[in-house]
Each structure stands twice: as C-alpha cells, then as structure tokens.
Amino acid sequence: MRRRILAWTLAVVLLAVGVLTVPLLMAAGRYVDPPDRLGAFALVIGVAVGAVVAAMAVAARAARRIVAPLAQVATDAARLAGGDLGPTGRRYGEEELDEVARALDSAAVRLGELVRRERQLAADVSHQLRSRLTALSMRLEEVAALSDDELKVEAEAALDQVDRMVHIVDELLDQARTERAHNAVELDVAEQLAALRADWDDAFRVSGRELRITAPGADAHEPALRARATPGHVAQALGVLIENALQHGAGVVTVSARAHGEHVVVEVRDEGVGVPDPLVPLVFDRGVSGGDGTGIGLAVARALVEADSGRLELRSARPAVFAVYLPRISS
C-alpha cells in the first residue's frame, strides 16, 4: 500500500510540475536574453526538481503514518487468530482505525471468556465424573469381596470397566490443564517485572508516585524465580493491577514476588483506602468498577491468568492487595 501511495503521488507531482515547468521553460526561451537563458532554464528545472523531492518526502512521511497503524492492526488481528486472546487497548488517534481496534479488543475479550468457560466446564465435568467413578469403584470392590463367586466375577468385570473410564477421565483432565496453558513457556519472574518497571516508570514519575518492584533473582547472587506462563498474559494482567493501583490507589505501589509451594506469587499493593466493602465480592465481575473505568480490566486479568493454569485473588481489601499465582518451576 505504501508503494502505491508513493507511486500515485509521484505521478501526480510529475504531472503538476510538468504542467507548470513546460510553460515556464517556453517563456524563458522567448523572453529571457540569450546570455541569461541557460541560467533561467537551470533555475526553472532546479525548482521543479526541488518541488518533486519535497513532495515525495512529504508523501513518504504521510504514507508511513497511514500504513504503520494498519500494519499494527493487522498484527493484532493475526495475534488474535493465533490464539492470544488478550486485548491490547491500543488506539491510533484515527476514528476508523480506533473502531477496528475496539472491535478486535471486544472480540478478544468475548473469545477469551468463551474459551475459558468451555475449558472450565470440561475440567469441572471431568472432575465430577471422576469423583462419582471413584465412589462406584469402592462399592464394587466391596461387592467383589463377598463370597458369591458368580457375583464376584461380575463385580471384577465391572471394576475393570470403571478403571478404564477413570483412565479416560484422567486423560480429559490432563488435556484440559494442558490446553489452558498451551502458549505458556518458562519465564524468569525478575526479568518480567523489570520489563514492567520500564513500561510504567514514566507514568509514575509524571504522577509523582513511586513504583517499587522486588523479586528473587534480581540480584546475581540470588537464585532465579521461574514460572510457567505466557509472557504476554502475565504482562497484561500485572499491567491492569498496576494501572488500577496508580489510578485508584495512593502512595507507593509495591510489586513483589516470592515462592509459595508449587506457585510463584506476585503481589501488587498500594497505600490507598482499598476496595469498598460492597465491591469486594464483585471486584472481578465484568462491568463492576469503583471509579470511572469500564469495569472489564480485572475480569480480563483473571481470565488471562487462569488461561495459564494460575489464579488471581484479592488477598486484602484494605489496603488493596492483589495476588497472582503462577505455576512454579523448581530449580
């Protein structure tokens, strides 16, 4: 598209310059004295070339401004098609492009919620089936222990069937867990938090607030803290928590990470008044906001964390402390 813009611009400019230059050259040849005629020709041609160069420079810059946002929208659409269902929140200052970006973000949220619910349903159903099959297996074992040989044979055959069904349900559960984190990779938590600091330092400096980030592994002498998650999911989820603390909280915002059993726990806290009591049970519900926000940030953050087999909790309402639990990779 950029090449087409430049080609059309060049054609139009050359046509315009030709229309103006040819009469000027003819006038110079007719009215300028012979000794000065060559200089007049050179001046007219120089001005024409300069106009072409200037017009192409302006056109190239305009083409970049037009094409770059379109390329980014295409990249976001490809990312969505590839299974990364996190909204970007990116806007371009152009009404039409912003409408497309909003539509992509809305689709990402809806698809992410739909996929999350489907996977959660599969996991819940499989878990309930396994519980019932375990109870049935115990009853059949009791029947098999009876003295009646014919009844014992039938009970043992039924037990074999139950064992096969339990195996199938276990495979479904494993598949559900695997699919929930199919884009997850091993990541260094300290490096992830360092990238967050780079993203948010300017915003905190402008607001006159302080952002503190601590994590094991930030020092070369400390062992690294590693988790299995999708880097983009973690960055967006923690970004929502940090943005909320900056907009609705007060004082220092602290982001800390630690190991806790089989999880890495990343906590985000501030020194504000916290979450109002009526909002505590609803804080992760879509459309619920304590300020002038859209009320989808925390819902999306929780969905992103859960997509990596983690969880997001409100650990304390006053002051507000949110905790992200990620699967830990032991060293």
Secondary structure per residue as TSV (DSSP state, phi and psi in degrees):
chain	resnum	aa	ss	phi	psi
A	1	M	-	360.0	-40.0
A	2	R	H	-61.7	-40.4
A	3	R	H	-64.8	-39.6
A	4	R	H	-64.4	-40.2
A	5	I	H	-61.0	-46.1
A	6	L	H	-65.3	-39.7
A	7	A	H	-64.5	-45.8
A	8	W	H	-64.8	-39.4
A	9	T	H	-62.8	-44.5
A	10	L	H	-61.3	-42.2
A	11	A	H	-62.7	-45.6
A	12	V	H	-65.1	-42.6
A	13	V	H	-65.2	-44.1
A	14	L	H	-61.9	-39.1
A	15	L	H	-64.1	-45.4
A	16	A	H	-64.9	-44.0
A	17	V	H	-65.1	-39.1
A	18	G	H	-62.9	-42.5
A	19	V	H	-61.3	-36.9
A	20	L	H	-84.4	-35.1
A	21	T	H	-74.3	-42.5
A	22	V	H	-59.0	-47.4
A	23	P	H	-62.5	-35.7
A	24	L	H	-65.9	-41.7
A	25	L	H	-64.7	-40.0
A	26	M	H	-64.4	-41.5
A	27	A	H	-65.5	-38.8
A	28	A	H	-65.1	-39.4
A	29	G	H	-67.7	-28.0
A	30	R	H	-88.7	-39.9
A	31	Y	H	-107.1	-16.6
A	32	V	S	-89.1	140.4
A	33	D	-	-62.7	147.4
A	34	P	H	-51.8	-41.6
A	35	P	H	-63.6	-29.9
A	36	D	H	-99.0	-1.2
A	37	R	H	-65.9	-40.9
A	38	L	H	-62.7	-40.9
A	39	G	H	-65.0	-38.1
A	40	A	H	-65.5	-42.8
A	41	F	H	-58.9	-45.6
A	42	A	H	-62.0	-39.2
A	43	L	H	-64.7	-45.1
A	44	V	H	-63.8	-44.7
A	45	I	H	-66.4	-39.2
A	46	G	H	-62.4	-43.0
A	47	V	H	-63.6	-40.7
A	48	A	H	-63.8	-45.2
A	49	V	H	-63.8	-41.9
A	50	G	H	-61.9	-39.0
A	51	A	H	-65.1	-40.1
A	52	V	H	-63.7	-46.0
A	53	V	H	-62.6	-45.1
A	54	A	H	-63.4	-42.5
A	55	A	H	-64.0	-40.2
A	56	M	H	-68.1	-35.7
A	57	A	H	-64.4	-43.8
A	58	V	H	-64.5	-40.8
A	59	A	H	-65.7	-39.3
A	60	A	H	-63.7	-41.5
A	61	R	H	-66.0	-42.6
A	62	A	H	-63.8	-38.7
A	63	A	H	-63.9	-40.6
A	64	R	H	-62.2	-42.7
A	65	R	H	-65.6	-30.9
A	66	I	H	-81.1	-43.4
A	67	V	H	-78.2	-37.7
A	68	A	H	-57.9	-48.1
A	69	P	H	-63.0	-36.9
A	70	L	H	-63.6	-40.1
A	71	A	H	-64.3	-37.7
A	72	Q	H	-68.7	-39.4
A	73	V	H	-61.8	-41.7
A	74	A	H	-62.9	-39.8
A	75	T	H	-63.6	-43.1
A	76	D	H	-63.6	-39.9
A	77	A	H	-64.9	-40.7
A	78	A	H	-65.8	-37.3
A	79	R	H	-63.3	-41.6
A	80	L	H	-64.3	-42.8
A	81	A	H	-65.0	-27.9
A	82	G	T	-80.1	-3.1
A	83	G	T	106.3	-2.3
A	84	D	-	-84.0	102.6
A	85	L	-	-98.3	22.8
A	86	G	-	-90.4	131.5
A	87	P	-	-68.4	144.6
A	88	T	-	-90.1	-30.1
A	89	G	-	71.8	11.5
A	90	R	-	-79.7	135.3
A	91	R	-	-131.1	156.9
A	92	Y	-	-121.9	-3.4
A	93	G	S	80.4	5.2
A	94	E	-	-115.5	128.0
A	95	E	H	-56.7	-46.6
A	96	E	H	-65.5	-45.3
A	97	L	H	-66.5	-37.0
A	98	D	H	-65.5	-35.4
A	99	E	H	-63.7	-41.5
A	100	V	H	-64.6	-43.3
A	101	A	H	-63.1	-41.4
A	102	R	H	-63.9	-39.0
A	103	A	H	-64.6	-40.5
A	104	L	H	-64.7	-42.7
A	105	D	H	-63.2	-42.9
A	106	S	H	-63.3	-42.0
A	107	A	H	-64.1	-39.7
A	108	A	H	-62.6	-42.7
A	109	V	H	-64.3	-45.8
A	110	R	H	-64.7	-44.3
A	111	L	H	-65.5	-41.4
A	112	G	H	-61.6	-41.8
A	113	E	H	-67.5	-39.6
A	114	L	H	-64.2	-46.5
A	115	V	H	-63.3	-41.9
A	116	R	H	-61.6	-43.7
A	117	R	H	-65.8	-40.5
A	118	E	H	-63.6	-44.3
A	119	R	H	-67.7	-38.4
A	120	Q	H	-65.3	-39.3
A	121	L	H	-63.0	-43.8
A	122	A	H	-61.5	-42.1
A	123	A	H	-66.6	-42.1
A	124	D	H	-65.1	-44.9
A	125	V	H	-62.9	-43.9
A	126	S	H	-62.5	-40.5
A	127	H	H	-64.7	-43.6
A	128	Q	H	-65.3	-40.2
A	129	L	H	-61.0	-42.4
A	130	R	H	-64.5	-39.0
A	131	S	H	-62.0	-44.1
A	132	R	H	-67.0	-39.2
A	133	L	H	-67.1	-35.4
A	134	T	H	-63.7	-43.1
A	135	A	H	-64.2	-41.5
A	136	L	H	-63.9	-39.7
A	137	S	H	-61.7	-41.4
A	138	M	H	-63.3	-40.9
A	139	R	H	-64.4	-41.5
A	140	L	H	-66.0	-34.8
A	141	E	H	-64.4	-37.2
A	142	E	H	-65.4	-40.3
A	143	V	H	-65.8	-40.7
A	144	A	H	-64.8	-22.7
A	145	A	T	-78.8	-8.8
A	146	L	S	-71.1	166.1
A	147	S	S	-82.6	-18.5
A	148	D	-	-67.2	113.7
A	149	D	H	-63.8	-43.8
A	150	E	H	-64.0	-41.7
A	151	L	H	-66.4	-36.4
A	152	K	H	-64.6	-41.7
A	153	V	H	-62.2	-45.1
A	154	E	H	-64.2	-40.0
A	155	A	H	-64.9	-40.9
A	156	E	H	-66.2	-37.6
A	157	A	H	-64.5	-42.1
A	158	A	H	-63.9	-37.6
A	159	L	H	-61.7	-40.4
A	160	D	H	-60.5	-42.6
A	161	Q	H	-62.9	-42.4
A	162	V	H	-63.9	-41.9
A	163	D	H	-61.1	-39.9
A	164	R	H	-65.8	-39.6
A	165	M	H	-66.2	-39.7
A	166	V	H	-60.9	-40.6
A	167	H	H	-62.1	-42.9
A	168	I	H	-63.1	-43.8
A	169	V	H	-64.2	-39.8
A	170	D	H	-60.5	-39.8
A	171	E	H	-64.4	-40.0
A	172	L	H	-62.2	-41.9
A	173	L	H	-62.7	-45.0
A	174	D	H	-62.3	-40.9
A	175	Q	H	-64.1	-40.7
A	176	A	H	-61.8	-42.7
A	177	R	H	-66.2	-39.7
A	178	T	H	-66.8	-44.1
A	179	E	H	-66.0	-29.1
A	180	R	H	-65.4	-23.1
A	181	A	T	-129.2	39.1
A	182	H	T	-69.8	-19.6
A	183	N	T	-100.7	3.9
A	184	A	-	-72.2	144.7
A	185	V	E	-135.2	168.7
A	186	E	E	-76.1	128.4
A	187	L	E	-133.9	149.7
A	188	D	E	-85.9	117.4
A	189	V	H	-64.2	-40.0
A	190	A	H	-62.0	-41.0
A	191	E	H	-66.3	-38.7
A	192	Q	H	-62.5	-42.8
A	193	L	H	-71.1	-33.2
A	194	A	H	-63.5	-39.4
A	195	A	H	-64.5	-37.1
A	196	L	H	-63.1	-41.2
A	197	R	H	-58.9	-43.9
A	198	A	H	-61.4	-35.0
A	199	D	H	-72.3	-30.8
A	200	W	H	-111.1	-7.9
A	201	D	H	-57.7	-44.4
A	202	D	H	-63.1	-43.0
A	203	A	H	-62.7	-39.8
A	204	F	H	-71.4	-36.1
A	205	R	H	-64.9	-42.3
A	206	V	H	-63.9	-37.8
A	207	S	H	-82.7	-4.6
A	208	G	T	73.4	21.0
A	209	R	-	-106.8	169.8
A	210	E	-	-119.8	137.7
A	211	L	E	-114.7	118.7
A	212	R	E	-110.3	131.2
A	213	I	E	-128.9	125.4
A	214	T	E	-131.9	138.5
A	215	A	-	-159.0	137.9
A	216	P	T	-58.7	139.2
A	217	G	T	100.3	-12.7
A	218	A	S	-66.4	-31.5
A	219	D	S	-91.3	138.8
A	220	A	T	-62.4	-22.1
A	221	H	T	-85.5	-7.9
A	222	E	S	-99.0	145.1
A	223	P	-	-67.0	142.1
A	224	A	-	-70.5	146.3
A	225	L	-	-100.8	118.7
A	226	R	E	-119.7	143.9
A	227	A	E	-135.2	163.5
A	228	R	E	-108.3	114.7
A	229	A	E	-165.2	171.1
A	230	T	-	-88.5	118.3
A	231	P	H	-52.7	-42.0
A	232	G	H	-64.4	-37.4
A	233	H	H	-64.1	-45.5
A	234	V	H	-63.3	-45.5
A	235	A	H	-61.5	-43.0
A	236	Q	H	-70.1	-41.1
A	237	A	H	-65.0	-47.9
A	238	L	H	-67.2	-32.4
A	239	G	H	-62.0	-39.4
A	240	V	H	-61.7	-44.8
A	241	L	H	-65.7	-41.7
A	242	I	H	-66.8	-42.0
A	243	E	H	-63.2	-41.3
A	244	N	H	-63.0	-41.8
A	245	A	H	-64.5	-35.9
A	246	L	H	-71.8	-40.5
A	247	Q	H	-82.9	-39.7
A	248	H	H	-109.9	-12.4
A	249	G	-	-97.8	-161.9
A	250	A	-	-153.6	163.6
A	251	G	S	69.7	-154.4
A	252	V	-	-75.5	135.5
A	253	V	E	-101.4	122.7
A	254	T	E	-114.1	128.0
A	255	V	E	-115.9	118.9
A	256	S	E	-130.4	150.0
A	257	A	E	-128.8	145.7
A	258	R	E	-156.0	161.0
A	259	A	E	-87.2	139.8
A	260	H	E	-144.9	94.0
A	261	G	T	61.9	-123.1
A	262	E	T	-88.9	9.5
A	263	H	E	-125.2	156.9
A	264	V	E	-102.1	126.4
A	265	V	E	-107.8	123.0
A	266	V	E	-112.8	118.0
A	267	E	E	-107.6	140.3
A	268	V	E	-122.7	120.5
A	269	R	E	-136.6	157.8
A	270	D	-	-137.5	-176.6
A	271	E	S	-110.2	23.3
A	272	G	S	-83.6	-167.8
A	273	V	-	-76.5	-14.1
A	274	G	-	91.7	-163.7
A	275	V	-	-91.8	127.4
A	276	P	-	-58.6	145.3
A	277	D	G	-53.7	-42.9
A	278	P	G	-63.3	-23.8
A	279	L	G	-91.0	-12.1
A	280	V	G	-56.0	-50.2
A	281	P	G	-74.5	-10.4
A	282	L	G	-112.7	4.3
A	283	V	T	-61.7	-27.2
A	284	F	T	-97.7	3.3
A	285	D	S	-77.2	142.4
A	286	R	T	-66.6	134.6
A	287	G	T	89.8	-3.8
A	288	V	-	-96.0	125.7
A	289	S	-	-145.0	140.5
A	290	G	S	-87.8	-4.8
A	291	G	S	-131.6	-137.1
A	292	D	S	-103.7	22.0
A	293	G	S	-80.9	-179.7
A	294	T	-	-82.5	-20.4
A	295	G	S	79.8	16.2
A	296	I	-	-111.5	-10.5
A	297	G	H	-59.1	-52.6
A	298	L	H	-68.9	-34.4
A	299	A	H	-63.5	-43.4
A	300	V	H	-67.0	-41.7
A	301	A	H	-59.5	-44.7
A	302	R	H	-63.9	-41.9
A	303	A	H	-62.4	-39.4
A	304	L	H	-66.0	-43.0
A	305	V	H	-66.3	-43.1
A	306	E	H	-67.0	-26.6
A	307	A	H	-64.0	-21.7
A	308	D	T	-102.8	23.1
A	309	S	T	63.6	28.0
A	310	G	-	-108.8	-166.8
A	311	R	E	-151.9	155.2
A	312	L	E	-124.1	127.7
A	313	E	E	-132.1	154.4
A	314	L	E	-93.2	103.7
A	315	R	E	-81.6	-30.0
A	316	S	E	-147.2	136.0
A	317	A	T	-86.1	-35.4
A	318	R	T	-139.5	107.0
A	319	P	T	-71.0	162.1
A	320	A	T	-69.7	125.5
A	321	V	E	-133.2	113.6
A	322	F	E	-104.0	140.2
A	323	A	E	-125.0	129.1
A	324	V	E	-104.8	122.7
A	325	Y	E	-103.9	121.9
A	326	L	E	-120.3	146.7
A	327	P	E	-58.8	128.0
A	328	R	E	-90.9	143.1
A	329	I	E	-104.9	113.6
A	330	S	-	-74.9	141.7
A	331	S	-	-75.7	360.0
